[in-house]
Amino acid sequence: MSVQSILEKRRSVRHFDSTYTIRPEVLTSLIESASKSPNGNNIQATRYLIIDEPDLRRALLPIAFNQQQVTDASALVVMLGDYRAFEQDNIIKIHEEGFQAGFFDESLRDYLANAAIQYYATKSNEELKLELTRDVSLASMSFILLANEAGFETITMSGYNSAQLKTTLNISDRYLDVMLIAIGKSTKNGHQTVRHPVNKIMYRNTITSLL
């Protein structure tokens, strides 16, 4: 199935078969592929926390405002951004690995690493948060497309209490929680949605208020 076809057919699903299990190696494969998503300076800040333990999922249910997919989906994935990815040691290590793999020479290795280090050194906490949100969102979309291609349904979730989620899952401030993704097999199709026609969302050279 083409990416265009997946996007045309994709629906946010809220009713999942609670008896269906996704094999761990399947989830690993989806995440491995999603990790190839674009990300700033290749610092690879996205982390995937899979929640499949039933008692833990039940504890998260009220934190996510009793959205039943939290417990009924085959797995719940907490999409996280790691602030430590901005650290110099991580940036140098990644670019050294690229050099060792033969992807670029020493000169380009040093240029790319130094440029990334200097770029993030000037960023405020809010700007770093935006960087993480951007990279994690790109990875999340890739994960969703890959899941749909593999025959699963998904829904992204921002409706939850972030502080309570991080406390319950023992997630430190090192990580930014960006969204939850429920994945599994649906028992009821998601409803169709209306989208703006392209001439209302696309502009050239200047932006005007068309809506």
Secondary structure, DSSP 8 states (H G I E B T S, - for coil): --HHHHHHH--B--EE-TT----HHHHHHHHHHHTTS--GGG---EEEEEE--HHHHHHHTGGGTT-THHHHSSEEEEEEEEGGGGSHHHHHHHHHHHHHTTSS-HHHHHHHHHHHHHHHHT--HHHHHHHHHHHHHHHHHHHHHHHHHTT-EEEEE--S-HHHHHHHTT--TTEEEEEEEEEE-EEE---------GGGT--SSS-----
